[in-house]
């Protein structure tokens, strides 16, 4: 893959920039227990990450009921909307207890900032939680756009979030007289087939993170342009890239 053509990078978040597994699993299990369900192992919970918090919780509830072989009478089953709202509120308050940046992630973001290469996050995670984690990890400033499911009609693998993120990037560049960046000069970095498919659907280049939370077989079969183990390895490929030219007035 020709990294010299890359002018902007869009990242997934969980399993790519930050290791959020412990806080996600803890919040899911606290929610399950609060509503009378059996808790799951962290490994079981993380399998369900990648398609948004709602599907994460629905899958976790189904797995819990299957393991416990417990079927609640319909009148005793809490409305899913109530369970989901409780989970989001709890996770927002406990989202940074064990969450850490992956080694080299901040170095990579700092390098891209120095090289004037804009970055964005497009995640299926609730926007307010991603925002809270970025602020607590003190890396919010590196991102020109942060897109969550609340800002789009469709989540990944639909390209809508990536298109919106690139639109935000280009709006910022236009204000300071810089050239627009085309999708083919953007790199989408993610740990799931969903991320890679979203990048392909948006017309970007794609980079798979093999050590993340996504299904490894599906990720391998997704046809990513490039595969690395951890995001810090991009330092090697992106450190010598010059920033794209500015528009002439």
PyMOL commands that set and color helices and strands:
alter all, ss='L'
color gray80, all
select helices_A, chain A and resi 3-5+21-34+42-46+53-68+74-76+80-93+105-114+127-136+140-142+149-151+160-175+183-185+193-202+216-220+231-238
alter helices_A, ss='H'
color red, helices_A
select strands_A, chain A and resi 8-11+18-19+100-101+119-122+143-147+186-190+205-209+226-228
alter strands_A, ss='S'
color yellow, strands_A
deselect
rebuild
show_as cartoon
